[in-house]
Amino acid sequence: MEPDLEENTRLLSPDPQNPEDEGYFNARFCPNSRQTFRICLNLKTLIDKIVPIIFPESEITCQNSPILNRNVIDLVYKAAGGKGNGERGTSSHKYRAALVFCLLRVCGWYWQQSIDELTDNELYKLRATTAQRLAVIIIERETEDDQYLFLGMLCHRYSICLLGIDADPVSALELAVDMHSTMVIGASGYQRCIKWLWRGWIVQSDTDPHAYIMYKDVASNSIGAHFDPARIKTPYYQNILEIFFNLLYLGLFSIILNESREEVVAPDFIEILFYLFTLGSVSDEIMKFYHVGWYYFSFWSALNDTMYSIISIAVFFRFYSLNFDSPEKRQNYHEISFRLLSCAAPLMWSRLLLYLDAQQFVGAMIVVLKTMMKESILFFVLLFVVIIGFLQGFLGLDIADGSNDATRRILISLIKAVVGDSSLDDMGNLMPPYASILYYIYSFLLSVILMNILIALYSTAYAAIVENATDEYFALVAQKTLRYIRAPDQDLYVPPLNLIEIVIGTFGWMLPRRLYKKLNYYVMLIIYSPLLIYITTDELSNARRIQYNRYKGVPDDANENDTEWDLTDGYDTTDITGSTWEGICERNAEIRDELRNQREGEQQDPEFLIDIKEFRGLIDEVVKPVEDAHKAGIKWEYYELYQKIDKLTELVQILVKENQELKQNPRSKKVLAKDFKISYRKLLSRLSGIPSVYESREDQRRLTLEEEYMLSNWIMNEYLNDRPVDTKRIEEVAVKFLHSRNDDTPLGKKWFERYTDRHPDIELVKLGEIPKGINEGSNLNSVSINSSEKGISWLKKIFEKETTNNPSNDSDEWRLLILDGQSLDIVSDEFMIQCYQHKIWLLYLPPHSCHLTQPLDICLQLTRQLSDAEIEDILRSSTRSFTDSEKRQIVAAYSNRRSEVFGKDNLLQSWKKTGLVPYNPQEVLSRSEVTKPESPGTATSRDVMYMPPQRKQNDVKLAMDAIARSDDPLKTIEEILKSQHEKARELDERKTMLEKELKEVKCRLKYLQGDYDDEEMELLEEPKPKKTRLRDSNIVFSKKVGKFGGNMSR
């Protein structure tokens, strides 16, 4: 009993109820037309919101678009509906499969809106681009499940309910080609699907016209699985057959056309075979147009139909000529037949390009040609209108005299003008001068306007195609692949073999369906057996690679190319012998050997290898945060700024949260007050918005808070630059602040004392030993009024103008002004106030230090030392007035020594000696000369200075210098340590006293609040200690540091 070919065919759909089977995505496992329409509406709403205005198109189409970020993509999946996160078995899994189809539908809606609403044409086109880009993103994100992408998203045919009517089912694959959406067609997942369809790895289902299935035996090693006539449906093999039959058809045409015949005879075998080829091709065109409809009509179908029409008419005259007995008539119609057949020769040869368009170069040129032909339609429409208008005008001039004898000459002349083969003589004798003037106008319109329009159209079409040549080629290949698939044919017979199908089709009315299927199977097996041998050989070769890929766990189309940078890819089937398993083992052994050889070659030099893990970590540190920025929905250039803003936002949120908790939880307020050692009542007052005493009395003070802050900063700056100021100068600066706002009222007598009470961080220092060295002379008061005025004028007119973004307003950012020791004569109090009021920091270089901190000065000094001897000799020998020769000698002596000194080694050594490069301040500080004044001087009111309580850093340097210069370093160190212990003891006593006073203040506060115990009462009853001053040789504290309310009052 013979097997049932229909039941055992390898192209039948698997069980649709089995989700693990590759045919699970069938008509019952997809959204219906109403659900598809709802998904489209959801997507349109989303796109309307995310593209409310016209953005630059590059913001949409670029990789990792900040507009189409991950949050938007998640909403696209959400728009499909269903439950779950898209995993197989959930309802969202099947609804999300229609997303690509729905996005293409929405794109079509936007294109229609751009035509209907021209005012927002660009906006709707941008939204259409957005829909296509979203479809591309959805396709390229499906990298793990090829079956779901190919069968569910791209190949399955979906229907949509439009205006209450279900549209014809169409797949996203077909819809993208019909819409010519090159953006979607160019997606990598789309192209892989086209490749699988082209190779026959994906085929149409025999039971469900809307579904596609995977060809099961693609990895089979059985010859019978591939020697199957059904494999002829594969587009790749159909293309091979068509190229073969087209070349054979062209050969027959060339033989017939070039054959010389003296008399008319009946058609021979070659001629009859050519006519049969033509009949088969014409019948195939009719069947495809009947099944596909207007979508089948294209440039190439028009070219084929034109060619077949000419050949059919020629065939008609050829057979018609045989009906006449007269040799003259027979010869006449015979000649007409062959002349018409000759006119089809250009079309016959151009038809070859139709089957070679799978090659990228030919395909791109075909696309350019097709586009130019479409653009030519506008030109020919304009040309037709112009020719008709002028033809009517010339005919009117011709019949003006009552006779019509130049019509043919006029028409030929107008047509010849299009190809540039006419002259003014053709119209010279026709009603001069009217005909000549009219012909001049016609020639001008044709040659200057219409021809330039045609050139511009061709240029624009070519530029647009070449710019997008790759995607246009992809679109052409996709269209070619679908052309083979779209025309349904149960049993494929390629023209002219379709004539056999017509003959066998008559048996379908007489034989049972089972026997009819057998008849078709064996007929196809016989006529296609040569090609089936090639198919079997090719697919068996691919089957080995596919089995190897499945063994490796990679897609079936992997390892087709052996790349140079990957030692583990590639699988050459020509070098594999034996069974499939032996081939896999052999390839694995080759990979292991290659990797071992590579490692051995790298390890020949132990110093060559690097830590790959560490190297990749370093790479990750320098790569741009593209993925993180895409996730955040911003450009990667702004991601670092976004991170900083995000951190600041988190800190603000934490601060707000803690503030709310603090206001709502009294217990936390008490803990906070205890932690910061401040009064609980005072904390409540601040949280309630009650100002402090310091703030409430701001209107009673002469200087504002900002001015006092600037004054304190100025004092600190002067101190840091080794220029501590006295009482009088502080008052002078305060008065200048008042003058700057037109307040001439003098300061009060106790203003300075109250100012220091408000700023306990400033203490009195008795002038004693002031170290001098490189800073010697920094306190000299040599201010020149004229120089100061020039400095203020330069500051206002030049520095502020050049460093402020907006000259009319002060900049919000602080600026830095660096002054050297020689610039101190311009720094008056007015100069400093001007700087502080306009947010300018002053940085003073130490005076008399240029020879130590400027390396070029050092080289210059060396130049002078070397050239002084020569110059002195010249000066001794010269008279009172120098001659030109002597001047040139002096310049030459200096220039020669300068070129010797300013060399690479001297310059580098100079930078090093100044401690600049490499950075080492001790290079300068260690060479400074520090001396003591002979007498400590007498303290006066002018000797009282104000500076912060921090110990100056020069004390450490002085100690180190003292140890270095001492004859007995151990004794010097012992004296320094003894002095430091004494100072530490005094600080401990001061700390004890302050802690006792603080405890007393807290007890008094509790007493006032009514919250105290007996022990605290006893403490309060103790006698109040007298005001104590700590003294040493240098410091006198005028106020008790840490006085209650000192810090909190601020």
VENPEFEN-V409650 format. One record per residue. N is the residue number from 1. PSI is psi as a letter, one per 40 degrees, with the letter a starting at -180 (999 if undefined). OMEGA is omega as a letter, one per 40 degrees, with the letter a starting at -180 (NA if undefined). Layout:
# VENPEFEN-V409650
N|PSI|OMEGA  N|PSI|OMEGA
This chain:
# VENPEFEN-V409650
1|h|a  2|i|a  3|i|i  4|h|a  5|d|a  6|d|a  7|d|a  8|e|i  9|i|a  10|e|a  11|e|i  12|i|a  13|i|i  14|a|a  15|h|a  16|e|a  17|e|a  18|h|a  19|e|i  20|e|a  21|i|a  22|e|i  23|f|a  24|d|a  25|g|a  26|a|a  27|d|i  28|e|a  29|g|i  30|i|i  31|i|i  32|i|a  33|d|i  34|d|i  35|d|i  36|d|i  37|d|i  38|d|i  39|d|i  40|d|i  41|d|i  42|d|i  43|d|i  44|d|i  45|d|i  46|d|a  47|d|i  48|d|a  49|d|a  50|e|i  51|g|a  52|d|a  53|i|a  54|h|i  55|i|i  56|h|a  57|d|i  58|d|i  59|d|i  60|d|a  61|e|a  62|i|i  63|h|a  64|f|a  65|h|i  66|e|i  67|d|i  68|g|a  69|a|a  70|d|i  71|d|i  72|d|i  73|d|i  74|d|i  75|d|i  76|d|i  77|d|i  78|d|a  79|e|a  80|e|i  81|a|a  82|i|i  83|i|a  84|i|a  85|f|i  86|e|i  87|i|a  88|h|a  89|e|i  90|i|a  91|d|i  92|d|a  93|d|a  94|d|a  95|d|i  96|e|i  97|d|a  98|e|a  99|d|a  100|d|i  101|d|a  102|d|i  103|d|i  104|d|i  105|d|i  106|d|i  107|d|i  108|d|i  109|d|a  110|d|i  111|d|i  112|d|i  113|d|i  114|d|i  115|d|a  116|d|a  117|g|a  118|d|a  119|d|i  120|f|a  121|d|a  122|d|i  123|d|a  124|d|i  125|d|i  126|d|i  127|d|i  128|d|i  129|d|i  130|d|i  131|d|i  132|d|a  133|d|i  134|d|i  135|d|i  136|d|a  137|d|i  138|d|a  139|d|a  140|e|i  141|e|i  142|g|a  143|e|a  144|d|a  145|g|i  146|d|a  147|d|i  148|d|a  149|d|a  150|d|a  151|d|a  152|d|a  153|d|a  154|d|a  155|d|a  156|h|a  157|h|a  158|i|i  159|i|i  160|i|a  161|h|a  162|h|a  163|f|i  164|e|a  165|h|i  166|h|i  167|i|i  168|h|a  169|h|i  170|i|a  171|i|i  172|d|i  173|d|a  174|d|a  175|d|i  176|d|i  177|d|a  178|d|i  179|e|a  180|f|i  181|g|a  182|d|i  183|d|i  184|d|a  185|d|a  186|e|i  187|i|a  188|d|i  189|d|i  190|d|a  191|d|i  192|d|i  193|d|i  194|d|a  195|d|i  196|d|i  197|d|a  198|d|a  199|e|a  200|e|i  201|d|i  202|h|a  203|i|i  204|i|i  205|i|i  206|e|a  207|d|a  208|h|a  209|e|a  210|e|a  211|i|i  212|i|a  213|i|i  214|h|i  215|h|a  216|d|a  217|f|a  218|d|i  219|e|a  220|i|i  221|e|a  222|h|i  223|d|a  224|d|i  225|d|a  226|d|i  227|g|a  228|h|i  229|d|i  230|d|i  231|e|i  232|d|i  233|e|i  234|h|a  235|d|a  236|d|a  237|d|i  238|d|a  239|d|i  240|d|i  241|d|a  242|d|i  243|d|a  244|d|a  245|d|i  246|d|i  247|d|i  248|d|i  249|d|i  250|d|i  251|d|i  252|d|i  253|d|a  254|d|i  255|d|a  256|d|a  257|d|a  258|e|i  259|h|a  260|h|a  261|h|a  262|d|i  263|i|a  264|h|i  265|i|i  266|i|a  267|h|i  268|a|a  269|d|a  270|d|a  271|d|i  272|d|i  273|d|i  274|d|a  275|d|i  276|d|i  277|d|a  278|d|i  279|d|i  280|d|i  281|d|i  282|d|i  283|d|i  284|d|i  285|d|a  286|d|a  287|d|i  288|d|i  289|d|i  290|d|a  291|d|a  292|d|a  293|a|a  294|e|i  295|d|a  296|d|a  297|h|a  298|a|a  299|d|a  300|d|i  301|d|i  302|d|i  303|d|i  304|d|a  305|d|i  306|d|a  307|d|a  308|d|i  309|d|i  310|d|a  311|d|i  312|d|i  313|d|i  314|d|i  315|d|i  316|d|i  317|d|i  318|d|i  319|d|i  320|d|a  321|d|a  322|e|a  323|e|a  324|i|i  325|d|a  326|h|i  327|d|a  328|d|i  329|d|i  330|d|i  331|d|a  332|d|i  333|d|i  334|d|i  335|d|i  336|d|a  337|d|a  338|d|i  339|d|i  340|d|i  341|d|i  342|d|i  343|d|i  344|e|a  345|d|i  346|d|i  347|d|a  348|d|i  349|d|i  350|d|a  351|d|i  352|d|a  353|d|a  354|d|a  355|e|i  356|e|a  357|e|i  358|e|i  359|h|a  360|d|a  361|d|a  362|d|a  363|d|i  364|d|i  365|d|i  366|d|i  367|d|i  368|d|a  369|d|i  370|d|a  371|d|i  372|d|i  373|d|i  374|d|i  375|d|a  376|e|a  377|d|i  378|d|i  379|d|a  380|d|i  381|d|i  382|d|i  383|d|i  384|d|i  385|d|a  386|d|a  387|d|i  388|d|a  389|d|a  390|d|i  391|d|i  392|d|i  393|d|i  394|d|i  395|d|i  396|d|i  397|d|a  398|d|a  399|e|i  400|d|i  401|e|i  402|e|i  403|i|a  404|g|a  405|e|a  406|e|a  407|d|a  408|d|i  409|d|i  410|d|a  411|d|i  412|d|a  413|d|i  414|d|i  415|d|i  416|d|i  417|d|i  418|d|a  419|e|i  420|f|a  421|f|i  422|i|i  423|i|a  424|e|i  425|d|a  426|d|a  427|e|a  428|d|a  429|e|a  430|h|i  431|g|i  432|i|e  433|e|a  434|d|a  435|d|i  436|d|i  437|d|a  438|d|i  439|d|i  440|d|a  441|d|i  442|d|i  443|d|i  444|d|i  445|d|a  446|d|a  447|d|a  448|d|a  449|c|a  450|d|a  451|d|i  452|d|i  453|d|i  454|d|i  455|d|i  456|d|i  457|d|i  458|d|i  459|d|i  460|d|a  461|d|a  462|d|a  463|d|a  464|d|a  465|d|a  466|d|i  467|d|a  468|f|a  469|d|a  470|d|i  471|d|i  472|d|i  473|d|i  474|d|i  475|d|i  476|d|i  477|d|i  478|d|i  479|d|i  480|d|i  481|d|a  482|d|i  483|d|i  484|d|a  485|d|a  486|d|a  487|h|a  488|h|i  489|h|a  490|d|i  491|h|a  492|h|i  493|h|a  494|h|i  495|h|e  496|e|a  497|e|i  498|e|i  499|d|i  500|d|i  501|d|i  502|d|i  503|d|a  504|d|a  505|d|i  506|d|i  507|e|i  508|d|i  509|e|a  510|d|a  511|i|i  512|i|a  513|d|a  514|d|i  515|d|i  516|d|i  517|d|i  518|d|a  519|d|i  520|d|a  521|d|a  522|d|i  523|d|i  524|d|a  525|d|a  526|d|a  527|d|a  528|e|a  529|d|i  530|d|i  531|d|i  532|d|i  533|d|i  534|d|a  535|d|a  536|d|i  537|d|a  538|d|a  539|d|i  540|d|i  541|d|i  542|d|a  543|d|i  544|d|i  545|d|a  546|d|i  547|d|i  548|d|i  549|d|i  550|d|i  551|d|i  552|e|a  553|f|i  554|i|i  555|i|a  556|d|a  557|e|i  558|i|i  559|f|i  560|d|i  561|h|i  562|g|a  563|i|a  564|d|a  565|e|i  566|h|a  567|e|a  568|e|a  569|i|i  570|i|i  571|h|a  572|h|a  573|e|a  574|d|a  575|e|a  576|h|i  577|i|i  578|a|a  579|i|a  580|d|a  581|d|i  582|d|i  583|d|i  584|d|i  585|d|a  586|d|i  587|d|i  588|d|i  589|d|i  590|d|a  591|d|i  592|d|i  593|d|a  594|d|i  595|d|i  596|d|i  597|d|i  598|d|i  599|d|i  600|d|i  601|d|i  602|d|a  603|e|i  604|d|i  605|h|a  606|d|a  607|e|a  608|d|a  609|i|i  610|i|i  611|h|a  612|d|a  613|d|i  614|d|i  615|d|i  616|d|i  617|d|i  618|d|i  619|d|i  620|d|a  621|d|a  622|e|a  623|i|i  624|i|a  625|g|a  626|d|a  627|d|i  628|d|i  629|d|i  630|d|i  631|d|i  632|e|i  633|f|i  634|i|i  635|i|a  636|d|i  637|d|a  638|e|a  639|d|i  640|d|i  641|d|i  642|d|i  643|d|i  644|d|i  645|d|i  646|d|i  647|d|i  648|d|i  649|d|i  650|d|i  651|d|i  652|d|i  653|d|i  654|d|i  655|d|i  656|d|i  657|d|i  658|d|i  659|d|i  660|d|i  661|d|a  662|d|i  663|d|a  664|e|a  665|h|a  666|d|a  667|d|a  668|d|i  669|d|i  670|d|i  671|d|i  672|d|i  673|d|a  674|d|a  675|d|a  676|e|i  677|f|i  678|i|a  679|h|i  680|d|i  681|d|i  682|d|i  683|d|i  684|d|a  685|d|a  686|d|i  687|d|i  688|e|i  689|e|i  690|h|a  691|i|i  692|i|i  693|d|a  694|d|a  695|d|a  696|d|a  697|f|a  698|d|a  699|e|i  700|e|a  701|i|a  702|d|i  703|i|i  704|i|i  705|d|a  706|d|i  707|d|i  708|d|i  709|d|i  710|d|i  711|d|i  712|d|i  713|d|i  714|d|i  715|d|i  716|d|a  717|d|i  718|d|i  719|d|a  720|d|i  721|f|i  722|f|i  723|g|a  724|h|a  725|i|i  726|a|a  727|d|a  728|d|a  729|d|i  730|d|i  731|d|i  732|d|i  733|d|i  734|d|i  735|d|i  736|d|i  737|d|i  738|d|a  739|d|a  740|d|i  741|f|i  742|f|i  743|h|a  744|e|a  745|h|a  746|i|i  747|i|i  748|i|a  749|d|a  750|e|a  751|d|a  752|d|a  753|d|i  754|d|i  755|d|i  756|d|i  757|d|i  758|e|a  759|g|a  760|e|i  761|e|i  762|h|a  763|i|a  764|h|i  765|h|i  766|h|a  767|h|i  768|b|a  769|h|i  770|h|a  771|i|i  772|i|a  773|b|i  774|e|i  775|e|a  776|h|i  777|e|a  778|e|a  779|e|i  780|h|a  781|g|a  782|f|a  783|h|i  784|h|a  785|d|a  786|d|i  787|d|i  788|d|i  789|d|i  790|d|i  791|d|i  792|d|i  793|d|i  794|d|a  795|d|a  796|d|a  797|d|a  798|d|a  799|d|a  800|d|a  801|d|a  802|d|a  803|e|i  804|h|a  805|d|a  806|h|a  807|d|a  808|e|a  809|i|i  810|i|i  811|i|i  812|e|a  813|i|i  814|i|i  815|i|a  816|h|i  817|h|a  818|h|i  819|h|i  820|i|a  821|d|a  822|e|a  823|e|a  824|d|a  825|e|i  826|e|a  827|g|i  828|i|i  829|d|i  830|d|i  831|d|a  832|d|i  833|d|i  834|d|i  835|d|a  836|d|i  837|d|a  838|f|i  839|f|i  840|h|i  841|h|i  842|h|i  843|h|a  844|h|i  845|i|a  846|h|i  847|i|i  848|f|a  849|e|a  850|d|a  851|e|i  852|d|a  853|e|i  854|h|a  855|d|a  856|d|i  857|d|i  858|d|i  859|d|i  860|d|i  861|d|i  862|d|i  863|d|i  864|d|a  865|d|a  866|d|a  867|e|a  868|d|a  869|d|i  870|d|a  871|d|i  872|d|i  873|d|i  874|d|a  875|d|a  876|d|a  877|e|a  878|i|i  879|a|a  880|d|i  881|h|a  882|h|i  883|i|i  884|d|a  885|d|i  886|d|i  887|d|i  888|d|i  889|d|i  890|d|i  891|d|a  892|d|i  893|d|i  894|d|a  895|d|a  896|d|i  897|d|i  898|d|i  899|d|i  900|d|a  901|d|a  902|g|i  903|i|a  904|d|a  905|d|a  906|d|a  907|d|i  908|d|i  909|d|i  910|d|i  911|d|a  912|d|a  913|d|i  914|e|i  915|e|a  916|d|i  917|h|e  918|i|a  919|h|a  920|g|a  921|d|a  922|e|i  923|d|i  924|d|a  925|d|a  926|e|a  927|e|a  928|i|i  929|h|a  930|h|a  931|i|i  932|i|i  933|i|a  934|d|i  935|i|a  936|e|a  937|i|a  938|h|a  939|h|i  940|a|i  941|d|i  942|e|a  943|e|a  944|h|a  945|i|a  946|h|a  947|i|i  948|i|a  949|e|a  950|i|i  951|h|a  952|i|a  953|d|a  954|d|i  955|d|i  956|d|a  957|d|i  958|d|i  959|d|i  960|d|i  961|d|i  962|d|i  963|d|a  964|d|a  965|e|a  966|i|i  967|d|i  968|g|a  969|d|a  970|d|i  971|d|i  972|d|i  973|d|i  974|d|i  975|d|i  976|d|i  977|d|i  978|d|i  979|d|a  980|d|i  981|d|i  982|d|i  983|d|i  984|d|i  985|d|i  986|d|i  987|d|i  988|d|i  989|d|i  990|d|i  991|d|i  992|d|i  993|d|a  994|d|i  995|d|i  996|d|i  997|d|i  998|d|i  999|d|i  1000|d|a  1001|d|i  1002|d|i  1003|d|i  1004|d|i  1005|d|i  1006|d|i  1007|d|i  1008|d|i  1009|e|i  1010|e|a  1011|g|a  1012|i|i  1013|a|a  1014|d|a  1015|d|i  1016|d|i  1017|d|i  1018|d|i  1019|d|a  1020|d|a  1021|e|i  1022|i|a  1023|i|a  1024|h|a  1025|i|i  1026|i|i  1027|h|a  1028|i|i  1029|h|i  1030|h|a  1031|i|i  1032|a|a  1033|e|a  1034|d|a  1035|h|i  1036|h|i  1037|h|i  1038|d|i  1039|i|i  1040|h|i  1041|h|a  1042|e|i  1043|h|a  1044|h|i  1045|e|a  1046|d|a  1047|d|a  1048|d|a  1049|d|i  1050|999|NA
